[in-house]
Amino acid sequence: MFRIAIVDDHILFRKSLKLLITSFENMKVVVEASNGKELLEVLETVSVDILLLDLQMPEMDGFETCRKINELYPDIKVLVLTLRDDAKTIREVVELGVQGYFTKNTDPSELENAILKLSNDGFYFEKSLTSIIQHILEGSSPKLKTEKSQIFSDREMEIVRLTLKELSGSEVGVKLSISPKTVEKHKRNLMEKVGSKNFIGVITYALLHNLLSVNELKD
């Protein structure tokens, strides 16, 4: 059973989201909070696997909350839920090390898939991934670049491309005839190579250094 936390200051949205998640198999909402401060208080006594996090909230917003979660509870996977889709916000969210980005205008049916991707140590950026990556590329900050480009092996690039197609670690393993543990080891090595806390950082890096083309995101 995946334990979910919802942090959003809009009560109606939060309650509606809880009802939706309750309809998903093997998922349970164990925490509801209106801001990051409330969340951190509850996390002292309640365990959470995945955090659905709004960005614009009073007292402690989503950006500061994410920094605290990374520091205090690094095993919690963070899926940002927001109305904001501007390039500045997207860059900042990627740099915070979240595992997913989901705008509130996306079809609710996509949410279950997004949560499952995160729970399988993957990442999820909604169907507009191509435009999001293009925004990042157009205004990429120094934090998303390094002075010397790392070289990815052929096997590593296979894993990058298959993960980009939203395959889970197990599905990638089947495709490449390797174990899921080996897939996750490759993913960890890739994140270490590029200095990223999440796999979207690996994909962004590959695009910035011409290891992937933007057109491949559309396949």
C-alpha positions as CSV (number, residue, x, y, z in Angstrom):
1,M,0.0,0.0,0.0
2,F,1.5,3.3,-1.1
3,R,1.1,6.0,1.6
4,I,0.3,9.4,0.0
5,A,0.5,12.9,1.5
6,I,-1.4,15.8,-0.1
7,V,-0.3,19.3,0.6
8,D,-2.5,22.1,-0.9
9,D,-4.1,25.1,0.8
10,H,-7.3,24.7,-1.2
11,I,-9.5,22.5,0.9
12,L,-12.0,21.5,-1.9
13,F,-9.2,20.5,-4.3
14,R,-7.5,18.6,-1.5
15,K,-10.6,16.7,-0.5
16,S,-11.5,15.9,-4.2
17,L,-7.9,14.7,-4.8
18,K,-8.2,12.4,-1.8
19,L,-11.4,10.9,-3.1
20,L,-9.7,10.3,-6.5
21,I,-6.7,8.6,-5.0
22,T,-8.8,6.5,-2.7
23,S,-10.3,5.0,-5.9
24,F,-6.8,3.9,-7.0
25,E,-5.6,0.4,-6.2
26,N,-3.0,0.0,-3.4
27,M,-2.9,3.7,-2.5
28,K,-4.0,5.5,0.7
29,V,-3.9,9.1,1.7
30,V,-2.4,9.2,5.1
31,V,-1.7,13.0,5.4
32,E,-3.5,16.1,4.4
33,A,-2.0,19.5,5.0
34,S,-2.5,23.1,3.9
35,N,1.2,24.1,3.9
36,G,4.6,22.8,4.4
37,K,4.8,23.7,8.1
38,E,1.7,21.5,8.8
39,L,3.2,18.7,6.8
40,L,6.5,18.6,8.6
41,E,4.7,18.5,12.0
42,V,2.7,15.4,10.9
43,L,5.7,13.7,9.4
44,E,7.3,13.4,12.8
45,T,4.8,10.6,13.5
46,V,3.5,9.4,10.1
47,S,5.4,7.7,7.3
48,V,4.8,8.8,3.7
49,D,6.0,7.3,0.4
50,I,4.9,9.9,-2.1
51,L,4.1,13.6,-1.6
52,L,1.7,15.5,-3.9
53,L,2.8,19.1,-3.4
54,D,1.3,22.4,-4.5
55,L,3.8,25.3,-5.0
56,Q,1.8,28.3,-4.0
57,M,0.8,28.1,-0.3
58,P,0.9,30.4,2.8
59,E,3.4,30.1,5.6
60,M,5.7,27.6,3.9
61,D,5.3,27.2,0.1
62,G,6.1,24.2,-2.1
63,F,9.6,25.3,-2.9
64,E,10.7,25.6,0.7
65,T,8.8,22.5,1.6
66,C,10.6,20.5,-1.1
67,R,14.0,21.7,0.3
68,K,13.1,20.5,3.8
69,I,11.8,17.2,2.5
70,N,15.0,16.6,0.6
71,E,17.0,17.4,3.8
72,L,14.9,15.6,6.4
73,Y,13.1,12.8,4.4
74,P,15.1,12.1,1.3
75,D,13.3,8.8,0.7
76,I,9.9,10.6,0.1
77,K,9.2,11.0,-3.7
78,V,7.8,14.4,-4.6
79,L,5.2,15.0,-7.4
80,V,4.6,18.7,-7.8
81,L,0.9,19.6,-8.6
82,T,0.6,23.1,-9.8
83,L,-1.1,25.5,-12.2
84,R,2.2,27.1,-13.0
85,D,3.9,26.0,-16.2
86,D,6.3,29.0,-16.9
87,A,10.0,28.3,-17.7
88,K,11.3,29.9,-14.5
89,T,9.1,27.7,-12.3
90,I,9.9,24.6,-14.2
91,R,13.7,25.2,-14.0
92,E,13.5,25.9,-10.3
93,V,11.4,22.7,-9.7
94,V,13.9,20.5,-11.6
95,E,16.8,22.0,-9.6
96,L,14.9,21.1,-6.4
97,G,15.2,17.4,-7.2
98,V,11.6,16.5,-7.5
99,Q,10.6,13.2,-9.2
100,G,7.5,14.5,-11.1
101,Y,5.7,17.6,-12.4
102,F,2.0,17.5,-13.0
103,T,-0.1,20.6,-13.8
104,K,-3.7,20.8,-12.4
105,N,-5.1,21.1,-15.9
106,T,-4.0,17.5,-16.8
107,D,-6.7,14.8,-17.0
108,P,-7.2,13.2,-13.6
109,S,-6.9,9.8,-15.1
110,E,-3.1,10.5,-15.6
111,L,-2.5,10.9,-11.9
112,E,-2.6,7.2,-11.1
113,N,0.0,6.5,-13.8
114,A,2.1,9.4,-12.4
115,I,2.1,8.0,-8.9
116,L,3.0,4.5,-10.1
117,K,5.9,5.8,-12.1
118,L,7.3,7.5,-8.9
119,S,6.7,4.4,-6.8
120,N,8.8,2.4,-9.3
121,D,11.8,4.7,-8.9
122,G,11.0,6.4,-12.1
123,F,9.9,10.0,-12.9
124,Y,6.8,11.5,-14.4
125,F,6.4,14.7,-16.3
126,E,2.9,15.0,-17.8
127,K,2.2,14.6,-21.5
128,S,3.6,18.1,-22.3
129,L,7.1,16.8,-21.4
130,T,8.4,18.0,-24.7
131,S,7.4,21.6,-24.2
132,I,8.6,21.5,-20.6
133,I,12.1,20.3,-21.7
134,Q,12.2,22.9,-24.4
135,H,11.5,25.6,-21.8
136,I,14.3,24.3,-19.7
137,L,16.7,24.2,-22.7
138,E,15.8,27.7,-23.8
139,G,16.5,29.2,-20.4
140,S,18.8,26.6,-18.9
141,S,20.7,27.8,-15.8
142,P,24.3,26.9,-14.8
143,K,23.1,24.4,-12.3
144,L,21.8,22.2,-15.1
145,K,25.2,22.3,-16.9
146,T,28.7,21.1,-16.2
147,E,32.0,22.3,-17.6
148,K,32.9,18.9,-19.0
149,S,30.4,16.6,-20.7
150,Q,30.1,13.1,-19.3
151,I,30.0,10.2,-21.7
152,F,27.1,7.8,-21.4
153,S,27.6,4.1,-22.4
154,D,25.4,2.5,-25.0
155,R,23.6,0.5,-22.3
156,E,23.1,3.7,-20.3
157,M,21.6,5.4,-23.3
158,E,19.3,2.5,-23.8
159,I,18.0,2.9,-20.3
160,V,17.6,6.7,-20.7
161,R,15.5,6.2,-23.9
162,L,13.4,3.4,-22.5
163,T,12.7,5.4,-19.3
164,L,11.8,8.4,-21.4
165,K,9.1,6.2,-22.9
166,E,7.7,5.8,-19.3
167,L,8.7,2.2,-18.9
168,S,9.1,1.1,-15.3
169,G,12.4,-0.4,-14.0
170,S,10.9,-3.9,-14.4
171,E,9.8,-3.2,-17.9
172,V,13.2,-1.8,-18.9
173,G,14.8,-4.9,-17.4
174,V,12.6,-7.2,-19.6
175,K,13.4,-5.2,-22.7
176,L,17.2,-5.4,-22.1
177,S,17.2,-8.9,-20.5
178,I,18.7,-7.6,-17.2
179,S,17.3,-7.5,-13.7
180,P,15.4,-4.6,-12.2
181,K,18.2,-4.2,-9.7
182,T,20.7,-3.7,-12.5
183,V,18.4,-1.1,-14.1
184,E,18.2,0.8,-10.9
185,K,22.0,0.6,-10.4
186,H,22.4,2.1,-13.9
187,K,20.0,4.9,-13.1
188,R,21.8,5.7,-9.8
189,N,25.1,5.8,-11.7
190,L,23.6,8.1,-14.3
191,M,22.3,10.5,-11.7
192,E,25.7,10.5,-9.9
193,K,27.4,11.2,-13.3
194,V,25.4,14.4,-13.9
195,G,25.0,15.4,-10.3
196,S,21.2,15.1,-10.3
197,K,18.8,14.0,-7.6
198,N,16.3,12.7,-10.1
199,F,16.1,11.1,-13.5
200,I,14.6,14.1,-15.2
201,G,17.9,15.7,-14.5
202,V,19.7,13.0,-16.5
203,I,17.3,13.5,-19.4
204,T,17.8,17.3,-19.3
205,Y,21.6,16.8,-19.2
206,A,21.5,14.4,-22.2
207,L,19.5,17.0,-24.2
208,L,21.8,19.9,-23.2
209,H,24.9,17.9,-24.3
210,N,23.2,16.6,-27.5
211,L,23.1,13.0,-26.3
212,L,19.3,13.1,-27.0
213,S,17.3,15.2,-29.5
214,V,14.1,17.0,-28.5
215,N,12.4,15.0,-31.3
216,E,13.0,11.8,-29.4
217,L,10.7,13.2,-26.7
218,K,7.8,13.1,-29.2
219,D,8.1,9.4,-30.0
